[in-house]
Amino acid sequence: MTSSRARAYYLKAMSVHIRYPRYSFLLSCILTFFLSFVTTQVSGQPVIRVSPLIWGAQVRLEHELPVEGFPTVIGGSLGASVGSTPYLRQPDGVPFEAGQLTDSDLTTSVRSTFLGWNADFSRSLLLNRNDESVISVFIGYWGRLDTRYDDQAESTMFLADPLPDDYEGQLLNSLRTGLAFGRVRTVDESPVLEGFDGEVTFEWAPRALFNEFFGIADYTRVTARTRAFHPLLAGGGTREDSRIGLYAGIHAIADYTSGNHVPVLVRSSFGGRSGRTGLAGTVRGYEPGRFDSIAKAAGGLELRLVGPKTGSAAFMPGAVLYLDGGYYARFETSESTILEDRGSIASSGAGVSVSLFDAMTLVFYTNYVLSDELLAGGRLNPLTVGFGYHF
């Protein structure tokens, strides 16, 4: 197959999703679960990780190559979900400030579908005494397609004229490479974690990499993250183990993006192999999509109480205390606005967690923002839900 024909097939597939996002979303979910079933029937089964999302699913496949010496792994993933993304800026591009919006504004949804896929390669450079990788390099391709399919919004923050070009949707393709280090493990058979890990990632998304077909992107991004855990009490790993597990955790992440076209999707997220929500969200309690910026950093401290497991359903309760903080810097120029803005934010809170079947964890938080009040005013955000632990 020639490169031009492959390019035509790729763009045609993207066109189908853009025209029929709801149907292609359902097809992608079916394909995701089908792949996870088929690969379990293959001899010499690859490592399969199926990650349920609140409104979707993701499957990750990995296979270790028969290469002598250090472990070498090829992998890939496919995911699909639905959600909503607010655009928390005024028509001239200036961000809304605390107290300028109402609760009804913030609950108005702009619905969108998300498709994500990637293929990557990693090779270990250093092993510990247990032959586990502690330093490795990776390189790969990541793709993502976000499409709006419904707009019930009536406020100016969603119907700003004009909305940014990439807000109607975004086909984003990038190449990423970097270095991963460290190892996080469980203590014996308990859910208590110990150790540290992290990674440094360089992401390159040139316009020529199909990044002008739907929305425009042309940027480079560097991301660094790390986390560490220290056990205080180990327990709760089995139904018969009635002890409580307790451990402390700390994490930090930072990234910087430069380029001619940095889309909203990139400004409101952190990079890396897995990526994560942007500053608002990583610093819990604030409205998702707020403080979108090209330079940002965040971190947090947590104390987690877990276990014991109870019942045949492997139900495990838990609790979380946290303190988050972050920093952002905006440097933007448009025909009508020159925006230079920087600042820091912080929040604290507590939550209760529920883990089922060792497959999924839900955390229900009550949050109190310590700086920059909420857009609807006030500092208390009584309920947010985290799908899995924060880091």
N, C-alpha and C positions, 0 to 999 in steps of 0.2 A: 504494500500500500504506500503510495507516494505521500510526502508530507502535506501537499496541497489537498489531497483527498481526505487525509486524516483530519486536517483543519476544517474541511467542509462538514464532515460527519460530527465533529465536536460542536461546531457552532449550530448545526441543525438540532442536535440534542438540547442545547441550551435554549434555542428558540421555542421548542415544544414546551419546556418548563415555564418560560416567560409568558407564553400565551395561555397555558392551562396549568397554573401553579398548584391548584388544589388536587387535580387528578394526578399530576406527576408526583406530588408529595405522597399520596396514598400508594402509588406504584413503587416509590423509593422505599417506603416503610416495608412493603411486602418483600421487595428485593433484599433489603437488609436482613430480615429474618430468614429468608430463603438461603442466603449465603451462609449464615451461621449454622443452619441445619445441614447443608450439603457438606461443608468442610468438616463436620464431625464424623462423616462417613468415610473420609479419606484415611487410608492407612498412613501410619506415621503422622498422627494428627498434629496440625499446627496449634499454637496457642491461640485460643479464641476468647475474646473478652466482649461480652454483650453488655452495653451500658444503657439501662432504661433512662429516658428523659421524661420530664413531666408531660409533654405532648409530643412524643416521638421516641426514637431509638437510635443507637449507634452500635456498630459492630466493628471490632478491631481484630485483624488476623496477623499473626506473626509466625515466621518459620525460620529456624536456625539452619544455616547452610552447612554442609559437611566440609568445612574448611578447617584444616589442622591449625592448632595454636589458639589464638584468642577467638572467642565467640563472635560470629558474624550473623546478623539477623536482617532479613527483609520483611517488610510489613506493609499493611495498608488498612484503610478504614473507609467506611461509608456510613453516613448518618442523615437523618431527616427529622425535622421537627417543625412545629408551628409556634408562633409567638407574636409579640407586639413590641414595637420600638418607638418611643416618643422622640420628638425632635424639640428639645427644650431651648429653642432660641426664637427671638423675635424676627419679624420679616426682614430687618436690616442685618441679621446675623449676630446681633448682640445677645448674649445669654440672658435668660430670665434671672431675676434676683429673688431673694427670699421675700415671701409675702405677696408676690405679683400674680400668683395663680391660685385657683380654688381647688378643693378636693375633686370636684366634678371634672375640672380640666384634666387633672392628673390621672383620672380613671378612664378617660376616653382613649380607646384603643385604635392603633393603626396596625391591622393584622398583616402578617407576612409569613411566608414559608421559607424554610432554610434547608438547603442541601449542602452537605460537605463531604469531601473525599480527599484521600491522600495516598501516596506511595512513597516509602522511605527505606533507607539502608543505614545500618549502624554497625560499627565494629569496635570491640573493646580494645583498650590500650593497656589497661592494668587490672589485674585480678587480686582479690584478697585471699587469705589462707583457705577460705571455703570455695574457691574458684568462682566467686561472684564478681561481676564487673563493678569497678569503682570509678573508672575513668573510661569514657567512650566518645567517639565522634559520630556524627550523623549528618546525613544529607537527604533531601527529598523534595517532592512537589506537593503543594497543598492547593486545593481548589474550594471555592465556596460560592454559592449563588443564593442571594436573598431577593425575594420578590414580594412586593405589596399586592395583596389581592382584594382588600376591602378597606374602606376608609369611612368610618362613622364619625370622624372628628368634626367638630363645629367651631373650635377655637383657633385663634391665629397661630398657635404654636404648631398646629398640624397643617393649616391651610395657608401658611406664610407664602407670600408671592414675591419673588420666586422661592420655592424650596431648592435646596442644593441638588445639582444634577443627579448625584448618586443616591439621593434619598428615595427616588422612585423604585430603586432596586440596584443591585450591584453583582456583577460577575467578577470575582476576584481570584486571580491565579498568582501564586508566588513560589519561589524557590527558597528553601531554608537550609542552613547548615550551622553546625555549632558543636559545642563540647558539653557533655554531661558528666557530673561527678557525684560521688557519695553513694550512700545506701541507706534506705529506711526499711526497718524490719519490725515484725511483731515480737513481743517478749513471750517466749515459750508459745503456748497456744492461746494466749489472751489477746484481746483487741488493743492492748496498750502498745504504743509505738515508741521506738527509740532510733537514734541515729540522725543523720543529716543527708541532704542531697541538694542538687541545684543544676542549673544549666545556663549557658550563654548562647544566644541564638542570633544569627544574622539573617534577615529576611529581605529578599529582593523581588520587587513586583514591577517590572518594566512595562510600559504601555504596550510594547510589541507582544507581550505574552497574553494575548486575547483580553487585555484589560481596557479596551475601548469599545467592545462589542455591546455591553450593557452597563452604563455608567463608565466612568473613567478613573483609572488608578495608575499612578506612576510614582513610586516611592521606594525608599529603603528604610529599614527599621532594625534597631539593635535592642535586644531585651536580655536582661539578667535577672535571675530569680534564685532564691535559696530558702530552705526551711530546715528546722531542727526540732527534735522531740526528746524529752527527758522523762523517763518513768519515775513516778513517785510511789505508786502501789500497783502491783501486777495481779490481776484476777479477772474473774468473769468470763473466762474463755469457753467454758463448757456449761451445760445445763446443771451438772452436779457441783460446779464451782460456785459457791454462794458469795465469794469475795467481790469487793468492789475494785475496779481498776481506776487509777488516777494518773494522769500524766500532763505535762506542760508542753506547749509548742510555741514556736516563733517563726515568722516568715517575713520575707521582704522581696519586692519585685520592683523593677524600674525599666522604662524604655524611652527611647528617643527616635522620632521619625522625621525624615526630611524627604523632600521631593516636590515635583511640580503639581501633582494631584494627590492629596492625602484624603481619602474618603472618610465620611462620618463613621463608617464601620470600623476603621482603623483608629481614628482619634478616640473613639469611645470603647476601646478594648486594649488589653495588653497582649503582646505577642508571645513567641515561644512555640515549642512543638504542639502543645495542647491549646495554648491561648487561654484567656479568661476575660471576664467582664472588666470594664474600665475602672477608673478611679472611684466613681460612684457605684457601689456594689462591692468592690474590693474593700473599700471603707464602708462598712455596713450601715444601713439605716437611711442613706441618701437616695434620692430618686434615680433609677437607672437612666443612663444617658447624660446625666449632668456632669459638668466639669470635663467635657471632651476636650482633649488637648494633644499636642504633638510631643510634649515632654511631661512625664508624670512618674511618680514613685509612690509606693504604698507599703505598709507593713502592719503587723499585728501580733499581739500576744494572746494566747488562749490557755485556759485550764479546762481539761475535759475529764468528766466523770463517766465511766462506762460500766455496764454490766450490773448484775449477772444476767445471763440468758435465762429465759423462763419459757416453759411450755413446749409442746411439740413443734410449734411454728418457728422456733428459734428467734423469739422476740427478745430484743435487748434494749432496755431503756438507757438514757444517759442525760447529761446536762453539760452546759458550756457557759463559761464566763469569758468575756473578751474585751480587749482594748485595741482599737484600730487608729491609724493615722496615715495621712498622705499629703502629697505636694503636687501642684500642677503649674504649668507655664504655657501660655498661649501667645503665639506670634503670627498674626494673620493679617493679610492685606487684600482688600477687594476694591471694586470700583466705588463703593459707597462707604466703606468702613476700614479703619485701621485699628485692629484690636491687639493690644498688648496687656496681658492680664496674668497675674500669678498669685498664688496663695496656698494656704495649708488648711486641711480639714481634719477632724478627728471625731470619733464616736466610741461609745461603750455600750455594753448590753449583756444580756443573758439569754439562754435558750434551753429548750428541752429537745432531746433527740430520740428517734425511734429507728432501730435497725431491724430488718426482716430478712431471714433466710441467708444472712451474710451477703446479700445481693444489693440491697439498697438502704440508704439512710436518709431520713428526713429530719431537718432541724428547724424548729419553730422559734424565731427570735423576737424579743422585745428590745428595741434600740433607742438610745438617747444620743442625739448628735450634740457635740460639744462646741462646734463652731459652725458658722454659716447655717442659719436656721433653714428649715424645710421650705420649699417653694410656696406651700400653702400656709406657711407660718408655723411657729412652734418648734419644739425640739424633740418631742416624743413621737416615735414611729412604733405603734403598739404591736404590729405583727408583720413580719416578713418570713418567707420560707426559703430555706436552702436545701437543694437537692444534693446530698452528700456533705461531708465536712468541708469547711471553708478552704483548707489547704492540707 
